[in-house]
Amino acid sequence: TSECRELVGHDGWINSIAYSQDGITLVSASGDHTCRLWNVTNGTELRIFWGATAAIGCVVFSPDGHTFATSGYDNINRIWHGFSGSCLKEFRGTSVAEDYKFRARSLAYSPDGTVIACDCYRENDDVSTEKFAI
């Protein structure tokens, strides 16, 4: 639609947003350590997702639209259930690649929803891409 709608709720910067496949549901990730699920047709906040210990830098919906993944500045990637609000899985600390840490800048689901790719870094600023199975 051509209508602009303001979604009010976060107390910090909005760092990332993503639509679900239905085109009605939007998730936002913020510097206030939360994600929020929205119905964009009426502007309703559907749920607040608590549990991150630092700003959330990136969010992406799974292909089926039931879950979404976040990457936070606490070096934790999380999988969230969109309907229940629960955190289903956490990938903490360093990545599978030796000496690399998760970076909160980008995430992508595989088309079948079984793998997530994220960017990683090392203290000397080398960059890597890491994949992990869900």
FENWO-V580783 format. One line per field, one symbol per residue. ss: DSSP state (h for helix, s for strand, l for the rest). psi: psi as a letter, one per 20 degrees, with the letter a starting at -180 (. if undefined). burial: + if it has 24 or more other ideal C-beta (glycine too) atoms within 12 Angstrom, else -. A space follows every 50 residues. Layout:
# FENWO-V580783
ss = ???
psi = ???
burial = ???
This chain:
# FENWO-V580783
ss = lllllllllllllsssssslllllssssssllllsssssllllssssssl lllllsssssslllllssssssllllssssslllllsssssllsllllll ssssssssslllllssssssslllllsssssssl
psi = rippppopgqjaqohqqpqrhijhpqpqprijjrqppqoihijpohqpoq hqjrqphqqpqqhijhrqqqprjjkppqpqohghjqohqpoqcqahppjq qpqlhqqpqqhijiqpqrqrrqhjjqqqpqqqq.
burial = ------+--+---+++++-+----++++++--++++++-+-----++-+- ++-+++++++++--++++++++++++++++++----+--++---+----+ +++++++++------++++++--------+-+-+
